[in-house]
Amino acid sequence: MVALNVVGRFRHQNDLHSYRRRLAGEVTQDFALRLLPGLIGLPLEIVDAAGAPQALDELFRAGQHITLSGPSGGGRRLAFQQWALKWATGDMPQAPTPMILALARLDDGVSPPDRLLSAVIHAATPAAESK
């Protein structure tokens, strides 16, 4: 899963509310979160390359590109889900708009990830904003 801050402009305030509800629904309906709903509130420690603690929402507000790395099952996906749910519930009004993508559904087994993501971002962004 990838959370991107690229979503086309919403035409009406109702579109934003509808998107927030849909995003919250997608996150809460995740298989692991349905089995273990307490995971969504589990505190996760995120550290930078120097070992200093970081807050994911502050990194997004700073406009930085973020890569989470770690072992399988280390909480990378959960960290993005927690952040997206906070945004969807309105806890982070100044944060960029997340867009959750299931990479497994996008993967055609041939194309590199950047090409797959570029196609999705291009489709989600109106032509005038795709600069």
Salt bridges, closest charged atoms under 4 A:
ASP15 OD2 - ARG11 NE 3.80
GLU26 OE2 - ARG22 NE 3.84
ASP30 OD1 - ARG77 NH2 2.62
ASP57 OD2 - ARG61 NH2 3.07
GLU129 OE2 - ARG9 NE 3.29
